[in-house]
């Protein structure tokens, strides 16, 4: 080879090497220098966020290159399954050097009979299931992976250059889920591969990152559990304590520190049914086991002084999340004490199941706070149609889809509650609903109005404050908007989120006949009136729902309720413009409800008729009342009661409920 060419290659290689080493040095120094400045209070915590984020991605990139090379070399010697293990371990140490983040794994199974020194982490084959908080969870894999453990991936990824090669060489378990049949077959094939190679797989059961800053879990997807059941291998829960005190992308914080990981006892699946309902129940029960452990770890961290205090914890909507005075539908035959669930605990609307589940089906629990000083004890009131409960039965709390985000911190009177947005809040139904929410003491209110006077708004605010029985402050904010203008609707949402926070419960109550009532002929209503009716009665609610839905999906709970009309069911007597706009609501409800039901969000509509003290019926009418089977007109409070029922009940969705005094058999 030409001497000059050799020198050129060596020069370029040296330059490239120096450039790479220089870049790594800059990343390393910047990451740790920013940490020092923050630790000595010479700079805000946000200063270290981006340098450490860059350091993390650099470490990930380096380990990805290493993993591809290592997996290729190991495959030559017939040990490709060790590729992901060695890559995970490399990432573990690289992240420590670059970011100072470390994880401590607690495995109570070490030394136990049948598990030896490897403990429960050494279970092979098995499906390991972890909670998914953020991008930092890649580091969890680095700490918990044992030899023979791999991740799962979509089959299409095997064709991606470099990444696909690494996955193929390291014997990744590929799944193809284009439809239900292929999904079932893919899980069966994956299970056979696991047993043949004595492989374990690690999966995040939530399916997506929660970004929670409090101890909670998104609803679990059942794929990991179905894989375990079909393969007949155990599920090993792995719980990572909340670490938003170290990494919080919302607040742009990334600190050094140590994170606890707890490995729970393997759950055998050999005798379990693979039927859908059985796997779903297994999934939910495992989630509750992990959730209890997660809350216990958060409480222990707080006592050690290394976790965010409740008054410091910021929700994903940028607000604190504390409340007190919980009292949810007390009904019961027997009181029972349970241990504290921690200072960051969701306790509203729980289901329970007992150890002897066949004798005691799931019961609705209501949880009442019993101490104003702390949360050392909760009294659980059980409602059972079968009489007294077995005192030896172990109570396990299981949140339904809609679990209130209200969290308790009795030492700190400051609190934020769930936010309810009510459109048309100064009218009869809107006002009654605002007062109904106020009577619980559990909600803050964002109240929309179109043209209500200052006096009307002030009077409503006073009534809301007087209705609150808990003595806690209720945030009451009024927002003006013309809902016939989509620009105004967008401004309304922007102002609500800016002045208060994201909306948890949306009641699309506003509506109008546009001064056209008793229409006899289609020709009597112009197309412009049709279009404006749709904007006010339907479009504004659809747009507000679009704007509010992302927050509800992130938190895993929410309520969307429309105030429709029986005119949407029967045509009514107002006019075609009004009936068609209300009927459109029903179609939207039916579509959206099915789309978001598994995300913990319910979507319903109420269809009232002949409600007094409203714009359509400001005064009573004996003639109209006589036409109703109940012999009277409806009251706004009765519509408000239906709204509250829809808020409380997580099992009612995709419904249009007629509240009509028995006029129509719907």
C-alpha positions as CSV (number, residue, x, y, z in Angstrom):
1,X,0.0,0.0,0.0
2,X,1.2,3.5,-0.8
3,X,3.1,5.0,2.1
4,X,1.3,8.4,1.9
5,X,-2.1,6.6,1.8
6,X,-1.2,4.8,5.0
7,X,-0.1,8.0,6.7
8,X,-3.4,9.7,5.6
9,X,-5.5,6.9,6.9
10,X,-3.6,7.0,10.2
11,X,-4.0,10.7,10.4
12,X,-7.7,10.6,9.8
13,X,-8.1,7.8,12.3
14,X,-6.2,9.7,14.9
15,X,-8.3,12.8,14.2
16,X,-11.5,10.9,14.5
17,X,-10.4,9.2,17.7
18,X,-9.4,12.5,19.3
19,X,-12.7,14.1,18.2
20,X,-14.7,11.2,19.7
21,X,-12.7,11.3,22.9
22,X,-12.9,15.1,23.1
23,X,-16.7,14.9,22.7
24,X,-17.0,12.3,25.4
25,X,-14.8,14.4,27.7
26,X,-16.9,17.5,27.1
27,X,-20.1,15.6,27.8
28,X,-18.6,14.1,31.0
29,X,-17.2,17.4,32.3
30,X,-20.3,19.4,31.5
31,X,-22.6,16.8,33.2
32,X,-20.6,16.7,36.4
33,X,-19.7,20.4,36.5
34,X,-23.3,21.4,36.2
35,X,-24.1,19.0,39.1
36,X,-21.5,20.7,41.3
37,X,-22.8,24.2,40.5
38,X,-26.4,23.0,41.4
39,X,-25.3,21.2,44.6
40,X,-23.5,24.4,45.9
41,X,-26.6,26.4,45.0
42,X,-24.6,28.4,42.5
43,X,-27.1,27.6,39.7
44,X,-30.8,26.5,39.4
45,X,-31.6,22.8,39.2
46,X,-32.6,23.2,35.6
47,X,-29.0,23.9,34.6
48,X,-28.0,20.3,34.9
49,X,-31.0,18.9,33.0
50,X,-29.8,19.2,29.4
51,X,-26.1,18.3,30.0
52,X,-27.2,15.2,31.9
53,X,-29.8,14.4,29.2
54,X,-27.1,14.6,26.6
55,X,-24.8,12.4,28.7
56,X,-27.6,9.8,29.0
57,X,-28.1,9.6,25.2
58,X,-24.4,9.5,24.6
59,X,-24.1,6.6,27.0
60,X,-27.0,4.9,25.3
61,X,-25.4,5.4,21.8
62,X,-22.1,4.0,23.0
63,X,-23.7,0.9,24.5
64,X,-25.8,0.3,21.4
65,X,-22.6,0.1,19.3
66,X,-21.0,-2.1,21.9
67,X,-24.1,-4.3,22.1
68,X,-24.1,-5.0,18.3
69,X,-20.4,-5.9,18.4
70,X,-20.7,-8.0,21.5
71,X,-23.8,-9.9,20.3
72,X,-22.1,-10.7,17.1
73,X,-19.1,-12.1,18.9
74,X,-21.2,-14.0,21.4
75,X,-23.3,-15.5,18.5
76,X,-20.1,-17.0,17.0
77,X,-19.6,-19.0,20.2
78,X,-23.3,-20.0,20.4
79,X,-24.2,-17.6,23.3
80,X,-26.1,-14.8,21.5
81,X,-28.7,-14.8,24.3
82,X,-26.1,-13.1,26.5
83,X,-25.9,-10.1,24.2
84,X,-28.6,-8.1,25.9
85,X,-27.4,-9.0,29.3
86,X,-23.8,-7.8,28.7
87,X,-25.1,-4.7,26.9
88,X,-27.5,-3.9,29.8
89,X,-24.6,-4.2,32.3
90,X,-22.4,-2.0,30.2
91,X,-25.1,0.7,30.2
92,X,-25.5,0.4,33.9
93,X,-21.9,1.3,34.5
94,X,-21.6,3.9,31.7
95,X,-24.7,5.8,33.1
96,X,-23.1,5.8,36.5
97,X,-19.9,7.4,35.1
98,X,-21.7,9.9,32.9
99,X,-24.7,10.9,35.1
100,X,-24.1,9.6,38.6
101,X,-27.5,7.8,38.7
102,X,-27.5,4.4,40.4
103,X,-30.1,1.8,41.2
104,X,-30.2,-0.6,44.2
105,X,-31.9,-3.9,43.5
106,X,-33.6,-5.5,46.5
107,X,-34.4,-9.2,45.9
108,X,-35.9,-10.9,49.0
109,X,-35.7,-14.2,47.1
110,X,-31.9,-14.5,47.5
111,X,-31.1,-17.5,49.6
112,X,-34.7,-18.8,49.7
113,X,-35.3,-22.5,49.0
114,X,-35.4,-23.2,45.3
115,X,-33.9,-19.9,44.3
116,X,-30.4,-19.8,45.8
117,X,-28.1,-16.9,45.4
118,X,-29.7,-15.7,42.2
119,X,-32.9,-15.0,44.0
120,X,-36.2,-14.3,42.2
121,X,-34.3,-12.4,39.5
122,X,-32.7,-15.6,38.5
123,X,-36.1,-17.3,37.6
124,X,-35.8,-18.9,34.2
125,X,-37.8,-18.9,32.0
126,X,-40.1,-16.1,33.3
127,X,-41.9,-12.9,32.3
128,X,-40.5,-10.0,34.2
129,X,-43.0,-7.1,34.5
130,X,-42.0,-3.6,35.4
131,X,-43.6,-0.2,35.9
132,X,-42.8,2.4,33.3
133,X,-42.1,6.0,34.5
134,X,-39.8,7.6,31.9
135,X,-37.0,7.2,29.4
136,X,-34.7,6.5,32.4
137,X,-36.3,3.1,32.7
138,X,-33.8,1.8,30.2
139,X,-31.4,1.9,33.1
140,X,-33.7,-0.4,35.1
141,X,-33.0,-3.0,32.5
142,X,-29.3,-2.5,33.0
143,X,-29.6,-3.3,36.7
144,X,-32.2,-6.2,36.7
145,X,-31.2,-8.2,33.6
146,X,-29.8,-11.6,34.3
147,X,-28.1,-13.9,31.8
148,X,-30.7,-15.3,29.4
149,X,-33.1,-12.3,29.8
150,X,-34.2,-10.4,26.7
151,X,-36.7,-7.8,25.7
152,X,-39.7,-8.2,23.3
153,X,-40.0,-6.2,20.1
154,X,-42.3,-5.9,17.1
155,X,-41.3,-8.2,14.2
156,X,-40.8,-5.3,11.9
157,X,-37.8,-4.0,13.9
158,X,-35.6,-7.0,12.9
159,X,-35.3,-5.3,9.5
160,X,-33.9,-2.0,10.9
161,X,-30.2,-1.7,10.2
162,X,-27.9,-2.1,13.3
163,X,-30.8,-2.2,15.8
164,X,-32.4,-5.2,14.0
165,X,-29.0,-6.9,13.7
166,X,-28.4,-6.4,17.4
167,X,-31.9,-7.8,18.3
168,X,-31.5,-10.8,16.0
169,X,-28.1,-11.7,17.3
170,X,-29.2,-11.3,20.9
171,X,-32.2,-13.5,20.4
172,X,-34.9,-10.9,21.0
173,X,-38.4,-12.3,21.3
174,X,-40.3,-10.8,18.3
175,X,-44.1,-10.4,18.4
176,X,-46.3,-9.7,15.4
177,X,-49.7,-8.3,16.4
178,X,-51.4,-7.2,13.2
179,X,-54.7,-8.8,14.3
180,X,-56.1,-10.9,17.1
181,X,-55.3,-14.2,15.4
182,X,-51.7,-13.2,14.6
183,X,-51.3,-11.8,18.1
184,X,-52.4,-15.0,19.7
185,X,-50.1,-17.0,17.4
186,X,-47.2,-14.7,18.1
187,X,-47.5,-15.1,21.8
188,X,-47.7,-18.9,21.4
189,X,-44.5,-18.9,19.3
190,X,-42.8,-16.6,21.7
191,X,-43.7,-18.9,24.6
192,X,-42.3,-21.9,22.8
193,X,-39.1,-19.9,22.1
194,X,-38.8,-19.0,25.8
195,X,-39.2,-22.6,27.0
196,X,-36.9,-24.0,24.3
197,X,-34.1,-21.5,25.1
198,X,-34.9,-21.1,28.8
199,X,-35.2,-17.4,28.1
200,X,-36.8,-14.8,30.3
201,X,-38.3,-11.6,28.9
202,X,-38.7,-8.2,30.4
203,X,-41.8,-6.1,29.6
204,X,-43.3,-2.8,30.7
205,X,-46.9,-3.7,31.4
206,X,-48.2,-0.1,31.2
207,X,-47.2,0.0,27.5
208,X,-46.2,3.6,27.7
209,X,-44.4,6.0,30.1
210,X,-46.6,7.4,32.8
211,X,-44.4,10.4,33.8
212,X,-46.2,10.3,37.2
213,X,-44.6,12.2,40.1
214,X,-46.7,10.3,42.6
215,X,-47.0,6.6,43.3
216,X,-49.5,5.3,40.7
217,X,-49.7,3.1,37.7
218,X,-51.4,3.4,34.3
219,X,-53.8,0.5,33.5
220,X,-51.8,-2.6,32.5
221,X,-52.0,-4.1,29.1
222,X,-52.5,-7.9,29.2
223,X,-49.9,-9.0,26.6
224,X,-47.2,-9.8,29.1
225,X,-49.6,-11.8,31.2
226,X,-51.1,-13.7,28.3
227,X,-47.6,-14.6,27.2
228,X,-46.8,-16.0,30.6
229,X,-50.0,-17.9,30.8
230,X,-49.7,-19.4,27.3
231,X,-46.1,-20.4,28.0
232,X,-46.8,-21.7,31.5
233,X,-44.0,-19.6,33.0
234,X,-44.2,-17.4,36.1
235,X,-44.6,-13.6,36.2
236,X,-42.0,-11.8,38.3
237,X,-43.1,-8.2,39.2
238,X,-40.3,-5.7,39.4
239,X,-41.3,-2.4,41.1
240,X,-39.2,0.8,40.7
241,X,-39.9,3.5,43.3
242,X,-41.1,6.9,42.0
243,X,-38.0,8.9,41.0
244,X,-39.5,12.2,39.8
245,X,-37.3,13.8,42.5
246,X,-34.3,12.8,40.3
247,X,-35.8,13.1,36.8
248,X,-38.8,15.3,36.1
249,X,-39.1,16.3,32.4
250,X,-41.9,18.7,33.2
251,X,-39.8,20.7,35.6
252,X,-36.6,20.2,33.7
253,X,-34.8,18.5,36.6
254,X,-32.2,15.7,36.3
255,X,-30.2,15.0,39.4
256,X,-27.8,12.4,40.6
257,X,-29.0,9.9,43.1
258,X,-30.0,6.3,44.0
259,X,-33.2,4.6,43.0
260,X,-34.6,1.5,44.7
261,X,-35.9,-1.5,42.8
262,X,-37.9,-4.2,44.5
263,X,-38.3,-7.7,43.0
264,X,-41.5,-9.4,44.1
265,X,-42.2,-13.1,44.5
266,X,-42.8,-14.9,41.2
267,X,-46.5,-15.7,40.5
268,X,-47.0,-19.1,39.0
269,X,-49.3,-19.5,35.9
270,X,-49.2,-23.2,35.2
271,X,-52.8,-23.8,36.4
272,X,-54.3,-20.6,35.1
273,X,-56.9,-20.4,32.3
274,X,-55.9,-18.6,29.1
275,X,-59.5,-17.3,28.7
276,X,-59.7,-13.5,28.1
277,X,-61.5,-12.7,31.4
278,X,-59.1,-14.9,33.5
279,X,-56.0,-13.2,32.0
280,X,-57.6,-9.8,32.5
281,X,-58.3,-10.6,36.1
282,X,-54.7,-11.9,36.6
283,X,-53.4,-8.7,35.0
284,X,-55.4,-6.4,37.3
285,X,-54.5,-8.4,40.4
286,X,-50.8,-8.2,39.6
287,X,-51.2,-4.4,39.0
288,X,-52.7,-4.0,42.5
289,X,-49.8,-6.0,44.1
290,X,-47.3,-3.8,42.4
291,X,-49.3,-0.6,43.2
292,X,-49.3,-1.4,46.9
293,X,-45.6,-2.0,46.8
294,X,-45.0,1.2,44.9
295,X,-46.9,3.2,47.4
296,X,-45.0,1.6,50.3
297,X,-41.7,2.4,48.7
298,X,-42.8,6.0,48.1
299,X,-43.7,6.3,51.8
300,X,-40.4,4.8,52.9
301,X,-38.5,7.2,50.7
302,X,-40.3,10.1,52.1
303,X,-39.5,9.1,55.6
304,X,-35.8,8.8,54.6
305,X,-36.1,12.4,53.3
306,X,-35.1,11.5,49.8
307,X,-38.4,11.8,48.1
308,X,-40.5,14.8,47.1
309,X,-42.6,16.0,50.0
310,X,-46.3,16.1,49.1
311,X,-46.4,19.9,49.0
312,X,-43.4,19.8,46.6
313,X,-44.8,17.2,44.2
314,X,-46.0,18.7,41.0
315,X,-48.5,17.0,38.9
316,X,-48.2,16.5,35.2
317,X,-50.5,19.5,34.8
318,X,-48.1,21.6,36.8
319,X,-50.1,21.8,40.0
320,X,-49.9,20.2,43.4
321,X,-52.3,17.4,44.1
322,X,-53.6,17.3,47.6
323,X,-57.1,17.2,49.1
324,X,-58.7,16.4,52.4
325,X,-62.1,15.6,53.8
326,X,-62.7,12.6,51.7
327,X,-66.2,11.1,52.2
328,X,-67.5,9.0,49.4
329,X,-71.0,7.5,49.6
330,X,-70.9,5.9,53.0
331,X,-72.8,2.6,53.0
332,X,-72.0,-0.3,55.0
333,X,-72.4,-3.1,57.5
334,X,-69.0,-3.4,59.0
335,X,-66.0,-1.1,59.7
336,X,-62.5,-2.4,59.3
337,X,-59.1,-0.6,59.8
338,X,-56.4,-0.9,57.3
339,X,-52.8,0.3,57.4
340,X,-51.9,3.7,56.1
341,X,-51.5,3.8,52.4
342,X,-49.1,6.7,52.5
343,X,-49.3,10.5,52.2
344,X,-49.7,10.4,48.5
345,X,-52.6,8.0,48.2
346,X,-55.6,7.8,46.0
347,X,-58.5,6.4,48.0
348,X,-61.6,7.6,46.2
349,X,-63.9,4.9,44.7
350,X,-62.2,1.6,45.4
351,X,-63.3,-1.9,44.7
352,X,-62.2,-4.7,47.0
353,X,-61.9,-8.4,46.8
354,X,-61.3,-10.8,49.6
355,X,-59.1,-13.8,49.9
356,X,-62.1,-16.1,49.8
357,X,-63.3,-14.5,46.6
358,X,-65.8,-17.2,45.7
359,X,-67.7,-16.5,48.9
360,X,-67.3,-12.8,48.8
361,X,-67.6,-11.2,45.4
362,X,-66.1,-7.8,44.7
363,X,-67.6,-5.2,47.0
364,X,-67.8,-1.4,46.7
365,X,-65.8,0.3,49.4
366,X,-66.2,3.8,50.6
367,X,-63.2,5.3,52.3
368,X,-63.7,7.9,55.0
369,X,-60.9,9.9,56.6
370,X,-60.9,9.3,60.3
371,X,-58.1,11.6,61.6
372,X,-57.6,15.3,60.9
373,X,-54.0,15.1,62.1
374,X,-52.5,12.5,59.9
375,X,-53.2,9.5,57.7
376,X,-52.3,6.8,60.2
377,X,-55.6,5.0,59.8
378,X,-58.4,4.8,57.3
379,X,-61.8,3.3,58.0
380,X,-63.1,1.2,55.3
381,X,-66.8,0.7,55.1
382,X,-67.9,-2.4,53.2
383,X,-71.3,-2.8,51.6
384,X,-72.3,-6.5,51.2
385,X,-75.6,-8.0,50.3
386,X,-74.5,-11.3,51.9
387,X,-74.3,-9.9,55.4
388,X,-71.3,-10.0,57.8
389,X,-67.9,-10.4,56.3
390,X,-65.3,-13.0,57.3
391,X,-63.1,-11.2,59.7
392,X,-60.1,-13.2,58.6
393,X,-60.4,-12.1,55.0
394,X,-57.6,-10.0,53.7
395,X,-58.8,-6.7,52.2
396,X,-57.0,-5.6,49.1
397,X,-57.7,-2.2,47.5
398,X,-58.2,-2.2,43.8
399,X,-58.9,1.1,42.0
400,X,-61.5,1.2,39.4
401,X,-60.8,2.9,36.1
402,X,-61.6,6.3,37.5
403,X,-59.6,6.8,40.7
404,X,-59.6,10.3,42.1
405,X,-56.3,12.1,41.9
406,X,-57.1,13.7,45.3
407,X,-54.2,13.0,47.6
408,X,-54.0,13.5,51.3
409,X,-51.5,15.5,53.3
410,X,-53.1,16.7,56.5
411,X,-50.0,18.4,57.7
412,X,-50.2,20.8,54.8
413,X,-53.5,22.7,54.4
414,X,-52.6,23.7,50.9
415,X,-54.3,21.5,48.3
416,X,-55.5,21.2,44.8
417,X,-58.5,19.3,43.7
418,X,-59.7,17.9,40.4
419,X,-60.7,20.6,38.0
420,X,-64.2,20.6,36.6
421,X,-65.1,22.8,33.5
422,X,-68.8,23.6,33.1
423,X,-70.0,25.5,30.1
424,X,-73.1,27.6,30.5
425,X,-72.5,27.5,34.2
426,X,-74.7,30.4,35.2
427,X,-77.9,28.9,33.7
428,X,-80.3,26.6,35.6
429,X,-78.6,23.2,34.9
430,X,-75.1,24.6,34.9
431,X,-75.6,26.4,38.2
432,X,-77.2,23.3,39.9
433,X,-74.3,21.2,38.7
434,X,-71.7,23.6,40.0
435,X,-73.4,23.6,43.4
436,X,-73.5,19.7,43.3
437,X,-69.8,19.5,42.8
438,X,-69.2,22.2,45.5
439,X,-71.2,20.1,48.1
440,X,-68.6,17.3,47.9
441,X,-65.6,19.7,48.6
442,X,-63.5,17.6,46.3
443,X,-63.4,19.8,43.1
444,X,-62.2,23.1,41.9
445,X,-64.5,24.8,39.4
446,X,-63.9,26.6,36.0
447,X,-67.2,28.1,35.1
448,X,-68.0,29.4,31.6
449,X,-70.5,32.1,30.9
450,X,-71.6,34.0,27.8
451,X,-73.2,37.2,29.0
452,X,-74.0,36.8,32.7
453,X,-73.6,40.0,34.7
454,X,-71.0,40.6,37.4
455,X,-73.8,40.4,40.0
456,X,-75.0,37.0,38.7
457,X,-71.5,35.6,38.8
458,X,-70.7,37.0,42.3
459,X,-74.0,35.6,43.6
460,X,-73.2,32.1,42.2
461,X,-69.7,32.2,43.7
462,X,-71.2,33.0,47.1
463,X,-73.7,30.1,46.8
464,X,-70.9,27.7,45.8
465,X,-68.8,28.7,48.8
466,X,-71.7,28.3,51.1
467,X,-72.5,24.9,49.7
468,X,-69.0,23.5,50.5
469,X,-69.3,21.5,53.7
470,X,-65.6,20.7,54.2
471,X,-64.4,24.2,55.0
472,X,-61.6,23.9,52.5
473,X,-61.1,26.5,49.9
474,X,-62.7,25.8,46.5
475,X,-61.1,27.5,43.5
476,X,-63.9,29.3,41.6
477,X,-62.9,31.0,38.3
478,X,-65.2,32.4,35.7
479,X,-64.4,32.5,32.0
480,X,-66.3,34.4,29.3
481,X,-66.6,33.0,25.8
482,X,-68.9,32.9,22.8
483,X,-69.2,29.2,22.1
484,X,-70.4,30.0,18.6
485,X,-66.8,31.0,17.7
486,X,-64.2,28.2,17.6
487,X,-61.5,30.8,18.2
488,X,-63.3,31.7,21.5
489,X,-63.5,28.1,22.4
490,X,-59.8,27.7,22.0
491,X,-59.2,30.9,24.0
492,X,-61.5,29.5,26.7
493,X,-59.4,26.4,27.0
494,X,-56.1,28.3,26.9
495,X,-57.3,30.6,29.7
496,X,-58.5,27.8,31.9
497,X,-55.2,25.9,31.7
498,X,-53.2,29.1,32.2
499,X,-55.1,30.5,35.1
500,X,-56.0,27.2,36.7
501,X,-54.7,24.0,35.2
502,X,-55.8,21.1,32.9
503,X,-59.3,19.9,33.0
504,X,-60.1,16.5,34.6
505,X,-63.9,16.6,34.2
506,X,-65.7,18.3,31.3
507,X,-69.4,19.1,31.3
508,X,-70.4,20.4,27.9
509,X,-73.7,21.9,29.2
510,X,-74.2,25.1,27.1
511,X,-76.8,25.0,24.4
512,X,-79.2,27.2,22.5
513,X,-82.3,27.2,20.3
514,X,-81.0,30.4,18.7
515,X,-84.5,31.9,19.3
516,X,-86.1,29.5,16.8
517,X,-88.7,27.3,18.6
518,X,-91.9,25.5,17.5
519,X,-90.7,25.4,13.9
520,X,-93.3,23.7,11.7
521,X,-91.5,23.7,8.3
522,X,-87.9,22.9,7.3
523,X,-88.1,26.0,5.0
524,X,-88.5,28.2,8.1
525,X,-84.9,27.6,9.3
526,X,-82.0,28.9,7.1
527,X,-78.9,26.9,6.6
528,X,-77.0,29.5,8.5
529,X,-79.1,28.8,11.6
530,X,-78.4,25.1,11.1
531,X,-74.7,25.8,11.0
532,X,-74.7,28.1,14.0
533,X,-76.8,25.6,16.0
534,X,-74.2,22.9,15.3
535,X,-71.4,25.2,16.4
536,X,-73.1,26.1,19.7
537,X,-74.7,22.8,20.6
538,X,-72.2,20.3,19.2
539,X,-69.1,21.7,17.7
540,X,-67.9,23.7,20.7
541,X,-68.3,20.5,22.9
542,X,-66.4,18.4,20.4
543,X,-63.6,21.0,20.2
544,X,-63.3,21.4,24.0
545,X,-63.2,17.6,24.3
546,X,-60.4,17.4,21.8
547,X,-58.5,20.0,23.8
548,X,-59.1,18.4,27.2
549,X,-58.6,14.8,26.2
550,X,-54.8,14.6,26.0
551,X,-54.5,15.5,29.7
552,X,-57.1,12.9,30.7
553,X,-55.2,10.3,28.6
554,X,-51.9,11.1,30.3
555,X,-53.4,10.7,33.8
556,X,-55.4,7.6,32.9
557,X,-58.8,9.0,34.1
558,X,-61.3,11.6,33.0
559,X,-65.0,12.3,32.5
560,X,-66.6,13.9,29.4
561,X,-70.4,14.6,29.8
562,X,-72.7,16.3,27.3
563,X,-76.0,17.9,28.1
564,X,-78.1,16.9,25.1
565,X,-81.9,16.7,24.8
566,X,-84.7,14.2,24.2
567,X,-85.1,16.1,20.9
568,X,-82.0,14.3,19.8
569,X,-83.8,11.0,20.3
570,X,-87.3,11.9,19.2
571,X,-87.1,15.1,17.1
572,X,-88.8,17.1,19.7
573,X,-90.9,20.3,19.1
574,X,-88.2,23.0,18.9
575,X,-87.1,22.5,15.4
576,X,-85.0,20.5,13.0
577,X,-81.9,22.6,13.6
578,X,-82.0,21.9,17.3
579,X,-82.9,18.2,17.0
580,X,-80.1,17.5,14.5
581,X,-77.5,19.3,16.6
582,X,-78.4,17.3,19.7
583,X,-78.6,14.0,17.8
584,X,-75.1,14.7,16.5
585,X,-73.9,14.7,20.1
586,X,-75.1,11.1,20.5
587,X,-73.1,9.8,17.5
588,X,-70.0,11.6,18.8
589,X,-70.5,10.1,22.3
590,X,-70.9,6.6,20.9
591,X,-67.8,6.8,18.8
592,X,-65.5,8.5,21.4
593,X,-66.6,6.3,24.3
594,X,-65.4,3.2,22.7
595,X,-62.2,4.8,21.6
596,X,-61.1,5.9,25.1
597,X,-62.8,3.5,27.5
598,X,-59.6,1.5,28.2
599,X,-57.8,4.7,29.0
600,X,-59.9,5.3,32.1
601,X,-62.1,7.9,30.5
602,X,-65.9,7.7,30.3
603,X,-68.0,9.6,27.8
604,X,-71.8,10.0,28.3
605,X,-74.7,12.3,27.5
606,X,-77.8,13.4,29.4
607,X,-81.0,14.0,27.5
608,X,-83.3,16.1,29.6
609,X,-86.8,17.3,28.8
610,X,-89.0,19.9,30.3
611,X,-86.7,21.2,33.0
612,X,-88.0,24.2,34.9
613,X,-85.8,27.2,35.9
614,X,-83.9,27.1,32.6
615,X,-83.8,29.4,29.6
616,X,-86.2,27.2,27.7
617,X,-88.7,27.0,30.6
618,X,-88.0,29.9,33.0
619,X,-91.3,29.4,34.8
620,X,-93.5,26.4,35.5
621,X,-96.3,25.2,33.3
622,X,-99.2,23.1,34.6
623,X,-100.2,22.2,31.1
624,X,-96.8,20.8,30.2
625,X,-96.5,19.1,33.6
626,X,-99.8,17.3,33.2
627,X,-98.4,15.6,30.0
628,X,-95.6,13.9,32.0
629,X,-96.2,10.6,33.7
630,X,-94.7,11.9,36.9
631,X,-97.1,14.9,36.8
632,X,-94.5,17.6,37.2
633,X,-91.6,19.3,35.5
634,X,-88.0,18.3,36.1
635,X,-85.7,20.3,38.3
636,X,-82.1,21.3,37.5
637,X,-80.9,19.5,40.7
638,X,-82.1,16.2,39.2
639,X,-80.0,16.8,36.1
640,X,-77.1,17.7,38.4
641,X,-77.6,14.5,40.3
642,X,-77.3,12.5,37.1
643,X,-74.1,14.3,36.2
644,X,-72.6,13.4,39.6
645,X,-73.6,9.8,39.2
646,X,-71.8,9.7,35.8
647,X,-68.7,11.2,37.5
648,X,-68.7,8.7,40.3
649,X,-69.4,5.6,38.2
650,X,-66.5,4.3,36.2
651,X,-68.5,1.5,34.6
652,X,-71.1,3.7,32.9
653,X,-69.9,4.9,29.5
654,X,-71.2,5.2,25.9
655,X,-74.7,6.1,27.2
656,X,-77.3,8.7,26.4
657,X,-79.5,8.8,29.5
658,X,-82.9,10.3,29.1
659,X,-84.1,12.2,32.2
660,X,-87.6,12.9,31.1
661,X,-90.1,12.1,33.9
662,X,-91.0,8.9,32.1
663,X,-92.2,10.5,28.9
664,X,-90.2,8.2,26.6
665,X,-89.2,4.5,27.0
666,X,-85.5,5.1,26.3
